[in-house]
């Protein structure tokens, strides 16, 4: 993450493509191959974005219910 690139969002190394863009495209139904072509990424880079998202999901604090 670099505050000078994509507002400090986590990006694929060596690109200005942020992880959220890659994950969002896959979540919207695009294939890994289509994401690779659309953003000029390698399969390894797309997989790294998925691994990063999985890591964040695994380490996110549980949702807290508001008890009002």
PQR file of N, CA, C, O and H, with PARSE charges and radii, in Angstrom:
ATOM      1  N   UNK A   1       0.836  -1.174   0.000 -0.4000 1.5000
ATOM      2  CA  UNK A   1       0.000   0.000   0.000 -0.0000 2.0000
ATOM      3  C   UNK A   1       0.883   1.241   0.000  0.5500 1.7000
ATOM      4  O   UNK A   1       1.863   1.331   0.739 -0.5500 1.4000
ATOM      5  N   UNK A   2       0.521   2.165  -0.822 -0.4000 1.5000
ATOM      6  CA  UNK A   2       1.265   3.406  -0.963 -0.0000 2.0000
ATOM      7  C   UNK A   2       0.242   4.536  -1.005  0.5500 1.7000
ATOM      8  O   UNK A   2      -0.631   4.534  -1.872 -0.5500 1.4000
ATOM      9  H   UNK A   2      -0.276   2.092  -1.423  0.4000 1.0000
ATOM     10  N   UNK A   3       0.327   5.498  -0.094 -0.4000 1.5000
ATOM     11  CA  UNK A   3      -0.659   6.567  -0.071 -0.0000 2.0000
ATOM     12  C   UNK A   3      -0.714   7.377  -1.375  0.5500 1.7000
ATOM     13  O   UNK A   3      -1.688   8.084  -1.631 -0.5500 1.4000
ATOM     14  H   UNK A   3       1.036   5.500   0.611  0.4000 1.0000
ATOM     15  N   UNK A   4       0.325   7.269  -2.183 -0.4000 1.5000
ATOM     16  CA  UNK A   4       0.368   7.991  -3.447 -0.0000 2.0000
ATOM     17  C   UNK A   4      -0.272   7.208  -4.600  0.5500 1.7000
ATOM     18  O   UNK A   4      -0.427   7.738  -5.700 -0.5500 1.4000
ATOM     19  H   UNK A   4       1.117   6.695  -1.975  0.4000 1.0000
ATOM     20  N   UNK A   5      -0.642   5.949  -4.347 -0.4000 1.5000
ATOM     21  CA  UNK A   5      -1.223   5.097  -5.385 -0.0000 2.0000
ATOM     22  C   UNK A   5      -2.610   4.652  -4.945  0.5500 1.7000
ATOM     23  O   UNK A   5      -2.766   4.038  -3.889 -0.5500 1.4000
ATOM     24  H   UNK A   5      -0.516   5.519  -3.454  0.4000 1.0000
ATOM     25  N   UNK A   6      -3.607   4.961  -5.748 -0.4000 1.5000
ATOM     26  CA  UNK A   6      -4.994   4.540  -5.513 -0.0000 2.0000
ATOM     27  C   UNK A   6      -5.471   4.859  -4.094  0.5500 1.7000
ATOM     28  O   UNK A   6      -6.153   4.052  -3.463 -0.5500 1.4000
ATOM     29  H   UNK A   6      -3.480   5.460  -6.606  0.4000 1.0000
ATOM     30  N   UNK A   7      -5.106   6.035  -3.606 -0.4000 1.5000
ATOM     31  CA  UNK A   7      -5.549   6.528  -2.295 -0.0000 2.0000
ATOM     32  C   UNK A   7      -5.117   5.618  -1.141  0.5500 1.7000
ATOM     33  O   UNK A   7      -5.770   5.592  -0.098 -0.5500 1.4000
ATOM     34  H   UNK A   7      -4.552   6.691  -4.118  0.4000 1.0000
ATOM     35  N   UNK A   8      -4.024   4.873  -1.323 -0.4000 1.5000
ATOM     36  CA  UNK A   8      -3.503   4.006  -0.279 -0.0000 2.0000
ATOM     37  C   UNK A   8      -4.165   2.644  -0.203  0.5500 1.7000
ATOM     38  O   UNK A   8      -3.895   1.871   0.717 -0.5500 1.4000
ATOM     39  H   UNK A   8      -3.494   4.894  -2.170  0.4000 1.0000
ATOM     40  N   UNK A   9      -5.036   2.339  -1.167 -0.4000 1.5000
ATOM     41  CA  UNK A   9      -5.678   1.021  -1.179 -0.0000 2.0000
ATOM     42  C   UNK A   9      -4.634  -0.048  -1.501  0.5500 1.7000
ATOM     43  O   UNK A   9      -3.661   0.231  -2.201 -0.5500 1.4000
ATOM     44  H   UNK A   9      -5.256   2.967  -1.915  0.4000 1.0000
ATOM     45  N   UNK A  10      -4.830  -1.270  -0.996 -0.4000 1.5000
ATOM     46  CA  UNK A  10      -3.900  -2.345  -1.365 -0.0000 2.0000
ATOM     47  C   UNK A  10      -4.010  -2.643  -2.864  0.5500 1.7000
ATOM     48  O   UNK A  10      -5.101  -2.850  -3.395 -0.5500 1.4000
ATOM     49  H   UNK A  10      -5.621  -1.497  -0.428  0.4000 1.0000
ATOM     50  N   UNK A  11      -2.857  -2.658  -3.526 -0.4000 1.5000
ATOM     51  CA  UNK A  11      -2.810  -2.873  -4.971 -0.0000 2.0000
ATOM     52  C   UNK A  11      -1.952  -4.087  -5.305  0.5500 1.7000
ATOM     53  O   UNK A  11      -1.138  -4.546  -4.504 -0.5500 1.4000
ATOM     54  H   UNK A  11      -1.971  -2.489  -3.095  0.4000 1.0000
ATOM     55  N   UNK A  12      -2.164  -4.585  -6.513 -0.4000 1.5000
ATOM     56  CA  UNK A  12      -1.328  -5.660  -7.026 -0.0000 2.0000
ATOM     57  C   UNK A  12       0.063  -5.069  -7.263  0.5500 1.7000
ATOM     58  O   UNK A  12       0.198  -4.022  -7.896 -0.5500 1.4000
ATOM     59  H   UNK A  12      -2.825  -4.212  -7.164  0.4000 1.0000
ATOM     60  N   UNK A  13       1.080  -5.735  -6.760 -0.4000 1.5000
ATOM     61  CA  UNK A  13       2.455  -5.249  -6.876 -0.0000 2.0000
ATOM     62  C   UNK A  13       2.800  -4.934  -8.327  0.5500 1.7000
ATOM     63  O   UNK A  13       2.554  -5.729  -9.234 -0.5500 1.4000
ATOM     64  H   UNK A  13       0.971  -6.585  -6.245  0.4000 1.0000
ATOM     65  N   UNK A  14       3.373  -3.756  -8.517 -0.4000 1.5000
ATOM     66  CA  UNK A  14       3.821  -3.347  -9.833 -0.0000 2.0000
ATOM     67  C   UNK A  14       2.720  -2.802 -10.735  0.5500 1.7000
ATOM     68  O   UNK A  14       2.961  -2.515 -11.907 -0.5500 1.4000
ATOM     69  H   UNK A  14       3.572  -3.109  -7.781  0.4000 1.0000
ATOM     70  N   UNK A  15       1.506  -2.658 -10.189 -0.4000 1.5000
ATOM     71  CA  UNK A  15       0.394  -2.126 -10.981 -0.0000 2.0000
ATOM     72  C   UNK A  15      -0.317  -1.043 -10.186  0.5500 1.7000
ATOM     73  O   UNK A  15       0.015  -0.787  -9.028 -0.5500 1.4000
ATOM     74  H   UNK A  15       1.311  -2.891  -9.237  0.4000 1.0000
ATOM     75  N   UNK A  16      -1.288  -0.416 -10.811 -0.4000 1.5000
ATOM     76  CA  UNK A  16      -2.154   0.528 -10.120 -0.0000 2.0000
ATOM     77  C   UNK A  16      -3.545  -0.084  -9.969  0.5500 1.7000
ATOM     78  O   UNK A  16      -4.520   0.638  -9.760 -0.5500 1.4000
ATOM     79  H   UNK A  16      -1.558  -0.623 -11.752  0.4000 1.0000
ATOM     80  N   UNK A  17      -3.643  -1.413 -10.073 -0.4000 1.5000
ATOM     81  CA  UNK A  17      -4.917  -2.116  -9.937 -0.0000 2.0000
ATOM     82  C   UNK A  17      -5.094  -2.495  -8.474  0.5500 1.7000
ATOM     83  O   UNK A  17      -4.274  -3.218  -7.909 -0.5500 1.4000
ATOM     84  H   UNK A  17      -2.851  -1.999 -10.243  0.4000 1.0000
ATOM     85  N   UNK A  18      -6.176  -2.000  -7.862 -0.4000 1.5000
ATOM     86  CA  UNK A  18      -6.364  -2.327  -6.444 -0.0000 2.0000
ATOM     87  C   UNK A  18      -7.055  -3.674  -6.282  0.5500 1.7000
ATOM     88  O   UNK A  18      -7.781  -4.136  -7.163 -0.5500 1.4000
ATOM     89  H   UNK A  18      -6.842  -1.412  -8.322  0.4000 1.0000
ATOM     90  N   UNK A  19      -6.809  -4.285  -5.134 -0.4000 1.5000
ATOM     91  CA  UNK A  19      -7.331  -5.611  -4.822 -0.0000 2.0000
ATOM     92  C   UNK A  19      -8.861  -5.614  -4.892  0.5500 1.7000
ATOM     93  O   UNK A  19      -9.451  -6.575  -5.387 -0.5500 1.4000
ATOM     94  H   UNK A  19      -6.220  -3.909  -4.419  0.4000 1.0000
ATOM     95  N   UNK A  20      -9.503  -4.559  -4.405 -0.4000 1.5000
ATOM     96  CA  UNK A  20     -10.966  -4.504  -4.405 -0.0000 2.0000
ATOM     97  C   UNK A  20     -11.529  -4.592  -5.819  0.5500 1.7000
ATOM     98  O   UNK A  20     -12.584  -5.194  -6.019 -0.5500 1.4000
ATOM     99  H   UNK A  20      -9.023  -3.779  -4.003  0.4000 1.0000
ATOM    100  N   UNK A  21     -10.860  -4.012  -6.790 -0.4000 1.5000
ATOM    101  CA  UNK A  21     -11.320  -4.079  -8.179 -0.0000 2.0000
ATOM    102  C   UNK A  21     -11.293  -5.515  -8.675  0.5500 1.7000
ATOM    103  O   UNK A  21     -12.239  -5.973  -9.316 -0.5500 1.4000
ATOM    104  H   UNK A  21     -10.003  -3.522  -6.627  0.4000 1.0000
ATOM    105  N   UNK A  22     -10.218  -6.221  -8.383 -0.4000 1.5000
ATOM    106  CA  UNK A  22     -10.075  -7.613  -8.811 -0.0000 2.0000
ATOM    107  C   UNK A  22     -11.129  -8.483  -8.127  0.5500 1.7000
ATOM    108  O   UNK A  22     -11.811  -9.268  -8.787 -0.5500 1.4000
ATOM    109  H   UNK A  22      -9.450  -5.849  -7.862  0.4000 1.0000
ATOM    110  N   UNK A  23     -11.262  -8.347  -6.818 -0.4000 1.5000
ATOM    111  CA  UNK A  23     -12.226  -9.158  -6.065 -0.0000 2.0000
ATOM    112  C   UNK A  23     -13.648  -8.830  -6.496  0.5500 1.7000
ATOM    113  O   UNK A  23     -14.483  -9.724  -6.634 -0.5500 1.4000
ATOM    114  H   UNK A  23     -10.708  -7.710  -6.282  0.4000 1.0000
ATOM    115  N   UNK A  24     -13.920  -7.553  -6.706 -0.4000 1.5000
ATOM    116  CA  UNK A  24     -15.247  -7.143  -7.147 -0.0000 2.0000
ATOM    117  C   UNK A  24     -15.616  -7.730  -8.497  0.5500 1.7000
ATOM    118  O   UNK A  24     -16.757  -8.141  -8.706 -0.5500 1.4000
ATOM    119  H   UNK A  24     -13.242  -6.827  -6.593  0.4000 1.0000
ATOM    120  N   UNK A  25     -14.666  -7.773  -9.407 -0.4000 1.5000
ATOM    121  CA  UNK A  25     -14.924  -8.345 -10.734 -0.0000 2.0000
ATOM    122  C   UNK A  25     -15.245  -9.832 -10.631  0.5500 1.7000
ATOM    123  O   UNK A  25     -16.160 -10.324 -11.292 -0.5500 1.4000
ATOM    124  H   UNK A  25     -13.738  -7.440  -9.237  0.4000 1.0000
ATOM    125  N   UNK A  26     -14.493 -10.539  -9.806 -0.4000 1.5000
ATOM    126  CA  UNK A  26     -14.744 -11.975  -9.636 -0.0000 2.0000
ATOM    127  C   UNK A  26     -16.086 -12.187  -8.937  0.5500 1.7000
ATOM    128  O   UNK A  26     -16.846 -13.079  -9.313 -0.5500 1.4000
ATOM    129  H   UNK A  26     -13.750 -10.140  -9.269  0.4000 1.0000
ATOM    130  N   UNK A  27     -16.378 -11.378  -7.930 -0.4000 1.5000
ATOM    131  CA  UNK A  27     -17.658 -11.484  -7.222 -0.0000 2.0000
ATOM    132  C   UNK A  27     -18.839 -11.194  -8.151  0.5500 1.7000
ATOM    133  O   UNK A  27     -19.935 -11.719  -7.953 -0.5500 1.4000
ATOM    134  H   UNK A  27     -15.761 -10.653  -7.625  0.4000 1.0000
ATOM    135  N   UNK A  28     -18.610 -10.360  -9.162 -0.4000 1.5000
ATOM    136  CA  UNK A  28     -19.670 -10.028 -10.120 -0.0000 2.0000
ATOM    137  C   UNK A  28     -19.857 -11.118 -11.175  0.5500 1.7000
ATOM    138  O   UNK A  28     -20.739 -11.024 -12.029 -0.5500 1.4000
ATOM    139  H   UNK A  28     -17.720  -9.934  -9.323  0.4000 1.0000
ATOM    140  N   UNK A  29     -19.017 -12.152 -11.105 -0.4000 1.5000
ATOM    141  CA  UNK A  29     -19.187 -13.284 -12.011 -0.0000 2.0000
ATOM    142  C   UNK A  29     -18.165 -13.406 -13.113  0.5500 1.7000
ATOM    143  O   UNK A  29     -18.235 -14.328 -13.925 -0.5500 1.4000
ATOM    144  H   UNK A  29     -18.300 -12.228 -10.412  0.4000 1.0000
ATOM    145  N   UNK A  30     -17.204 -12.478 -13.156 -0.4000 1.5000
ATOM    146  CA  UNK A  30     -16.164 -12.596 -14.181 -0.0000 2.0000
ATOM    147  C   UNK A  30     -15.240 -13.761 -13.841  0.5500 1.7000
ATOM    148  O   UNK A  30     -14.971 -14.023 -12.669 -0.5500 1.4000
ATOM    149  H   UNK A  30     -17.148 -11.728 -12.497  0.4000 1.0000
ATOM    150  N   UNK A  31     -14.768 -14.442 -14.842 -0.4000 1.5000
ATOM    151  CA  UNK A  31     -13.828 -15.542 -14.620 -0.0000 2.0000
ATOM    152  C   UNK A  31     -12.446 -14.965 -14.313  0.5500 1.7000
ATOM    153  O   UNK A  31     -12.163 -13.803 -14.603 -0.5500 1.4000
ATOM    154  H   UNK A  31     -14.987 -14.229 -15.794  0.4000 1.0000
ATOM    155  N   UNK A  32     -11.610 -15.787 -13.732 -0.4000 1.5000
ATOM    156  CA  UNK A  32     -10.235 -15.363 -13.461 -0.0000 2.0000
ATOM    157  C   UNK A  32      -9.556 -14.984 -14.773  0.5500 1.7000
ATOM    158  O   UNK A  32      -8.823 -13.997 -14.835 -0.5500 1.4000
ATOM    159  H   UNK A  32     -11.839 -16.731 -13.496  0.4000 1.0000
ATOM    160  N   UNK A  33      -9.796 -15.762 -15.810 -0.4000 1.5000
ATOM    161  CA  UNK A  33      -9.189 -15.487 -17.110 -0.0000 2.0000
ATOM    162  C   UNK A  33      -9.645 -14.129 -17.655  0.5500 1.7000
ATOM    163  O   UNK A  33      -8.842 -13.383 -18.215 -0.5500 1.4000
ATOM    164  H   UNK A  33     -10.392 -16.564 -15.760  0.4000 1.0000
ATOM    165  N   UNK A  34     -10.927 -13.810 -17.491 -0.4000 1.5000
ATOM    166  CA  UNK A  34     -11.445 -12.526 -17.971 -0.0000 2.0000
ATOM    167  C   UNK A  34     -10.819 -11.371 -17.193  0.5500 1.7000
ATOM    168  O   UNK A  34     -10.500 -10.332 -17.771 -0.5500 1.4000
ATOM    169  H   UNK A  34     -11.580 -14.416 -17.036  0.4000 1.0000
ATOM    170  N   UNK A  35     -10.644 -11.553 -15.884 -0.4000 1.5000
ATOM    171  CA  UNK A  35     -10.016 -10.510 -15.058 -0.0000 2.0000
ATOM    172  C   UNK A  35      -8.567 -10.327 -15.475  0.5500 1.7000
ATOM    173  O   UNK A  35      -8.080  -9.200 -15.566 -0.5500 1.4000
ATOM    174  H   UNK A  35     -10.903 -12.397 -15.415  0.4000 1.0000
ATOM    175  N   UNK A  36      -7.879 -11.429 -15.729 -0.4000 1.5000
ATOM    176  CA  UNK A  36      -6.490 -11.341 -16.201 -0.0000 2.0000
ATOM    177  C   UNK A  36      -6.413 -10.487 -17.460  0.5500 1.7000
ATOM    178  O   UNK A  36      -5.566  -9.599 -17.563 -0.5500 1.4000
ATOM    179  H   UNK A  36      -8.275 -12.345 -15.655  0.4000 1.0000
ATOM    180  N   UNK A  37      -7.289 -10.755 -18.411 -0.4000 1.5000
ATOM    181  CA  UNK A  37      -7.266 -10.037 -19.686 -0.0000 2.0000
ATOM    182  C   UNK A  37      -7.702  -8.583 -19.518  0.5500 1.7000
ATOM    183  O   UNK A  37      -7.082  -7.678 -20.078 -0.5500 1.4000
ATOM    184  H   UNK A  37      -7.977 -11.477 -18.328  0.4000 1.0000
ATOM    185  N   UNK A  38      -8.758  -8.360 -18.752 -0.4000 1.5000
ATOM    186  CA  UNK A  38      -9.297  -7.000 -18.589 -0.0000 2.0000
ATOM    187  C   UNK A  38      -8.294  -6.049 -17.953  0.5500 1.7000
ATOM    188  O   UNK A  38      -8.217  -4.877 -18.323 -0.5500 1.4000
ATOM    189  H   UNK A  38      -9.261  -9.095 -18.297  0.4000 1.0000
ATOM    190  N   UNK A  39      -7.526  -6.556 -16.997 -0.4000 1.5000
ATOM    191  CA  UNK A  39      -6.625  -5.693 -16.234 -0.0000 2.0000
ATOM    192  C   UNK A  39      -5.156  -5.969 -16.509  0.5500 1.7000
ATOM    193  O   UNK A  39      -4.282  -5.448 -15.816 -0.5500 1.4000
ATOM    194  H   UNK A  39      -7.588  -7.508 -16.696  0.4000 1.0000
ATOM    195  N   UNK A  40      -4.881  -6.786 -17.519 -0.4000 1.5000
ATOM    196  CA  UNK A  40      -3.509  -7.126 -17.908 -0.0000 2.0000
ATOM    197  C   UNK A  40      -2.723  -7.664 -16.712  0.5500 1.7000
ATOM    198  O   UNK A  40      -1.631  -7.189 -16.401 -0.5500 1.4000
ATOM    199  H   UNK A  40      -5.590  -7.209 -18.083  0.4000 1.0000
ATOM    200  N   UNK A  41      -3.310  -8.674 -16.045 -0.4000 1.5000
ATOM    201  CA  UNK A  41      -2.692  -9.313 -14.884 -0.0000 2.0000
ATOM    202  C   UNK A  41      -2.357 -10.757 -15.213  0.5500 1.7000
ATOM    203  O   UNK A  41      -2.880 -11.329 -16.170 -0.5500 1.4000
ATOM    204  H   UNK A  41      -4.198  -9.060 -16.297  0.4000 1.0000
ATOM    205  N   UNK A  42      -1.487 -11.332 -14.416 -0.4000 1.5000
ATOM    206  CA  UNK A  42      -1.200 -12.759 -14.537 -0.0000 2.0000
ATOM    207  C   UNK A  42      -2.128 -13.520 -13.593  0.5500 1.7000
ATOM    208  O   UNK A  42      -2.734 -12.943 -12.691 -0.5500 1.4000
ATOM    209  H   UNK A  42      -1.062 -10.867 -13.639  0.4000 1.0000
ATOM    210  N   UNK A  43      -2.220 -14.804 -13.818 -0.4000 1.5000
ATOM    211  CA  UNK A  43      -3.037 -15.642 -12.929 -0.0000 2.0000
ATOM    212  C   UNK A  43      -2.497 -15.554 -11.503  0.5500 1.7000
ATOM    213  O   UNK A  43      -3.265 -15.524 -10.541 -0.5500 1.4000
ATOM    214  H   UNK A  43      -1.727 -15.273 -14.551  0.4000 1.0000
ATOM    215  N   UNK A  44      -1.183 -15.515 -11.377 -0.4000 1.5000
ATOM    216  CA  UNK A  44      -0.548 -15.421 -10.060 -0.0000 2.0000
ATOM    217  C   UNK A  44      -0.963 -14.127  -9.346  0.5500 1.7000
ATOM    218  O   UNK A  44      -1.188 -14.135  -8.136 -0.5500 1.4000
ATOM    219  H   UNK A  44      -0.560 -15.540 -12.158  0.4000 1.0000
ATOM    220  N   UNK A  45      -1.063 -13.025 -10.082 -0.4000 1.5000
ATOM    221  CA  UNK A  45      -1.470 -11.757  -9.476 -0.0000 2.0000
ATOM    222  C   UNK A  45      -2.927 -11.799  -9.018  0.5500 1.7000
ATOM    223  O   UNK A  45      -3.258 -11.295  -7.945 -0.5500 1.4000
ATOM    224  H   UNK A  45      -0.880 -13.019 -11.065  0.4000 1.0000
ATOM    225  N   UNK A  46      -3.790 -12.397  -9.827 -0.4000 1.5000
ATOM    226  CA  UNK A  46      -5.206 -12.525  -9.445 -0.0000 2.0000
ATOM    227  C   UNK A  46      -5.321 -13.415  -8.205  0.5500 1.7000
ATOM    228  O   UNK A  46      -6.079 -13.104  -7.287 -0.5500 1.4000
ATOM    229  H   UNK A  46      -3.521 -12.807 -10.698  0.4000 1.0000
ATOM    230  N   UNK A  47      -4.586 -14.497  -8.178 -0.4000 1.5000
ATOM    231  CA  UNK A  47      -4.605 -15.389  -7.018 -0.0000 2.0000
ATOM    232  C   UNK A  47      -4.076 -14.678  -5.772  0.5500 1.7000
ATOM    233  O   UNK A  47      -4.572 -14.915  -4.670 -0.5500 1.4000
ATOM    234  H   UNK A  47      -3.970 -14.750  -8.925  0.4000 1.0000
ATOM    235  N   UNK A  48      -3.082 -13.815  -5.933 -0.4000 1.5000
ATOM    236  CA  UNK A  48      -2.560 -13.058  -4.794 -0.0000 2.0000
ATOM    237  C   UNK A  48      -3.645 -12.139  -4.229  0.5500 1.7000
ATOM    238  O   UNK A  48      -3.753 -11.983  -3.013 -0.5500 1.4000
ATOM    239  H   UNK A  48      -2.680 -13.622  -6.828  0.4000 1.0000
ATOM    240  N   UNK A  49      -4.446 -11.530  -5.106 -0.4000 1.5000
ATOM    241  CA  UNK A  49      -5.547 -10.679  -4.643 -0.0000 2.0000
ATOM    242  C   UNK A  49      -6.560 -11.506  -3.864  0.5500 1.7000
ATOM    243  O   UNK A  49      -7.051 -11.069  -2.822 -0.5500 1.4000
ATOM    244  H   UNK A  49      -4.358 -11.657  -6.094  0.4000 1.0000
ATOM    245  N   UNK A  50      -6.872 -12.684  -4.358 -0.4000 1.5000
ATOM    246  CA  UNK A  50      -7.809 -13.569  -3.653 -0.0000 2.0000
ATOM    247  C   UNK A  50      -7.249 -14.011  -2.305  0.5500 1.7000
ATOM    248  O   UNK A  50      -7.975 -14.061  -1.312 -0.5500 1.4000
ATOM    249  H   UNK A  50      -6.474 -13.038  -5.204  0.4000 1.0000
ATOM    250  N   UNK A  51      -5.972 -14.326  -2.274 -0.4000 1.5000
ATOM    251  CA  UNK A  51      -5.338 -14.726  -1.009 -0.0000 2.0000
ATOM    252  C   UNK A  51      -5.348 -13.585  -0.006  0.5500 1.7000
ATOM    253  O   UNK A  51      -5.571 -13.809   1.184 -0.5500 1.4000
ATOM    254  H   UNK A  51      -5.382 -14.284  -3.080  0.4000 1.0000
ATOM    255  N   UNK A  52      -5.111 -12.376  -0.468 -0.4000 1.5000
ATOM    256  CA  UNK A  52      -5.124 -11.215   0.413 -0.0000 2.0000
ATOM    257  C   UNK A  52      -6.528 -11.010   0.983  0.5500 1.7000
ATOM    258  O   UNK A  52      -6.687 -10.766   2.179 -0.5500 1.4000
ATOM    259  H   UNK A  52      -4.930 -12.195  -1.435  0.4000 1.0000
ATOM    260  N   UNK A  53      -7.538 -11.110   0.131 -0.4000 1.5000
ATOM    261  CA  UNK A  53      -8.922 -10.955   0.590 -0.0000 2.0000
ATOM    262  C   UNK A  53      -9.293 -12.053   1.593  0.5500 1.7000
ATOM    263  O   UNK A  53      -9.973 -11.781   2.582 -0.5500 1.4000
ATOM    264  H   UNK A  53      -7.409 -11.309  -0.840  0.4000 1.0000
ATOM    265  N   UNK A  54      -8.857 -13.269   1.347 -0.4000 1.5000
ATOM    266  CA  UNK A  54      -9.123 -14.366   2.276 -0.0000 2.0000
ATOM    267  C   UNK A  54      -8.439 -14.120   3.615  0.5500 1.7000
ATOM    268  O   UNK A  54      -9.011 -14.392   4.670 -0.5500 1.4000
ATOM    269  H   UNK A  54      -8.304 -13.489   0.543  0.4000 1.0000
ATOM    270  N   UNK A  55      -7.223 -13.609   3.568 -0.4000 1.5000
ATOM    271  CA  UNK A  55      -6.492 -13.294   4.792 -0.0000 2.0000
ATOM    272  C   UNK A  55      -7.246 -12.239   5.605  0.5500 1.7000
ATOM    273  O   UNK A  55      -7.396 -12.375   6.819 -0.5500 1.4000
ATOM    274  H   UNK A  55      -6.758 -13.388   2.711  0.4000 1.0000
ATOM    275  N   UNK A  56      -7.714 -11.196   4.935 -0.4000 1.5000
ATOM    276  CA  UNK A  56      -8.467 -10.152   5.635 -0.0000 2.0000
ATOM    277  C   UNK A  56      -9.748 -10.711   6.242  0.5500 1.7000
ATOM    278  O   UNK A  56     -10.085 -10.402   7.386 -0.5500 1.4000
ATOM    279  H   UNK A  56      -7.592 -11.085   3.949  0.4000 1.0000
ATOM    280  N   UNK A  57     -10.455 -11.526   5.483 -0.4000 1.5000
ATOM    281  CA  UNK A  57     -11.705 -12.104   5.978 -0.0000 2.0000
ATOM    282  C   UNK A  57     -11.454 -13.000   7.183  0.5500 1.7000
ATOM    283  O   UNK A  57     -12.260 -13.041   8.112 -0.5500 1.4000
ATOM    284  H   UNK A  57     -10.182 -11.777   4.554  0.4000 1.0000
ATOM    285  N   UNK A  58     -10.350 -13.708   7.164 -0.4000 1.5000
ATOM    286  CA  UNK A  58     -10.024 -14.618   8.265 -0.0000 2.0000
ATOM    287  C   UNK A  58      -9.633 -13.860   9.527  0.5500 1.7000
ATOM    288  O   UNK A  58      -9.800 -14.376  10.632 -0.5500 1.4000
ATOM    289  H   UNK A  58      -9.695 -13.674   6.409  0.4000 1.0000
ATOM    290  N   UNK A  59      -9.121 -12.661   9.382 -0.4000 1.5000
ATOM    291  CA  UNK A  59      -8.636 -11.900  10.522 -0.0000 2.0000
ATOM    292  C   UNK A  59      -9.531 -10.731  10.908  0.5500 1.7000
ATOM    293  O   UNK A  59      -9.186  -9.942  11.788 -0.5500 1.4000
ATOM    294  H   UNK A  59      -8.985 -12.241   8.484  0.4000 1.0000
ATOM    295  N   UNK A  60     -10.675 -10.620  10.252 -0.4000 1.5000
ATOM    296  CA  UNK A  60     -11.599  -9.527  10.568 -0.0000 2.0000
ATOM    297  C   UNK A  60     -12.289  -9.818  11.902  0.5500 1.7000
ATOM    298  O   UNK A  60     -12.625 -10.967  12.191 -0.5500 1.4000
ATOM    299  H   UNK A  60     -10.955 -11.260   9.537  0.4000 1.0000
ATOM    300  N   UNK A  61     -12.497  -8.795  12.700 -0.4000 1.5000
ATOM    301  CA  UNK A  61     -13.208  -9.016  13.961 -0.0000 2.0000
ATOM    302  C   UNK A  61     -14.658  -9.408  13.677  0.5500 1.7000
ATOM    303  O   UNK A  61     -15.221  -9.012  12.657 -0.5500 1.4000
ATOM    304  H   UNK A  61     -12.225  -7.862  12.465  0.4000 1.0000
ATOM    305  N   UNK A  62     -15.249 -10.170  14.559 -0.4000 1.5000
ATOM    306  CA  UNK A  62     -16.648 -10.571  14.341 -0.0000 2.0000
ATOM    307  C   UNK A  62     -17.557  -9.353  14.394  0.5500 1.7000
ATOM    308  O   UNK A  62     -17.261  -8.360  15.059 -0.5500 1.4000
ATOM    309  H   UNK A  62     -14.792 -10.493  15.388  0.4000 1.0000
ATOM    310  N   UNK A  63     -18.662  -9.452  13.683 -0.4000 1.5000
ATOM    311  CA  UNK A  63     -19.649  -8.359  13.694 -0.0000 2.0000
ATOM    312  C   UNK A  63     -20.209  -8.224  15.112  0.5500 1.7000
ATOM    313  O   UNK A  63     -20.447  -9.219  15.797 -0.5500 1.4000
ATOM    314  H   UNK A  63     -18.903 -10.259  13.143  0.4000 1.0000
ATOM    315  N   UNK A  64     -20.409  -7.002  15.528 -0.4000 1.5000
ATOM    316  CA  UNK A  64     -20.947  -6.734  16.870 -0.0000 2.0000
ATOM    317  C   UNK A  64     -22.356  -6.207  16.703  0.5500 1.7000
ATOM    318  O   UNK A  64     -22.603  -5.255  15.962 -0.5500 1.4000
ATOM    319  H   UNK A  64     -20.216  -6.193  14.972  0.4000 1.0000
ATOM    320  N   UNK A  65     -23.265  -6.841  17.399 -0.4000 1.5000
ATOM    321  CA  UNK A  65     -24.650  -6.433  17.338 -0.0000 2.0000
ATOM    322  C   UNK A  65     -24.886  -5.270  18.285  0.5500 1.7000
ATOM    323  O   UNK A  65     -24.423  -5.289  19.426 -0.5500 1.4000
ATOM    324  H   UNK A  65     -23.064  -7.614  18.001  0.4000 1.0000
ATOM    325  N   UNK A  66     -25.600  -4.263  17.818 -0.4000 1.5000
ATOM    326  CA  UNK A  66     -25.954  -3.126  18.645 -0.0000 2.0000
ATOM    327  C   UNK A  66     -27.127  -3.527  19.535  0.5500 1.7000
ATOM    328  O   UNK A  66     -28.185  -3.908  19.033 -0.5500 1.4000
ATOM    329  H   UNK A  66     -25.975  -4.247  16.892  0.4000 1.0000
ATOM    330  N   UNK A  67     -26.951  -3.444  20.816 -0.4000 1.5000
ATOM    331  CA  UNK A  67     -27.992  -3.862  21.763 -0.0000 2.0000
ATOM    332  C   UNK A  67     -28.754  -2.671  22.278  0.5500 1.7000
ATOM    333  O   UNK A  67     -28.679  -2.349  23.463 -0.5500 1.4000
ATOM    334  H   UNK A  67     -26.092  -3.134  21.224  0.4000 1.0000
ATOM    335  N   UNK A  68     -29.497  -2.000  21.393 -0.4000 1.5000
ATOM    336  CA  UNK A  68     -30.260  -0.834  21.850 -0.0000 2.0000
ATOM    337  C   UNK A  68     -31.679  -1.200  22.152  0.5500 1.7000
ATOM    338  O   UNK A  68     -32.467  -0.341  22.548 -0.5500 1.4000
ATOM    339  H   UNK A  68     -29.558  -2.261  20.430  0.4000 1.0000
TER
END
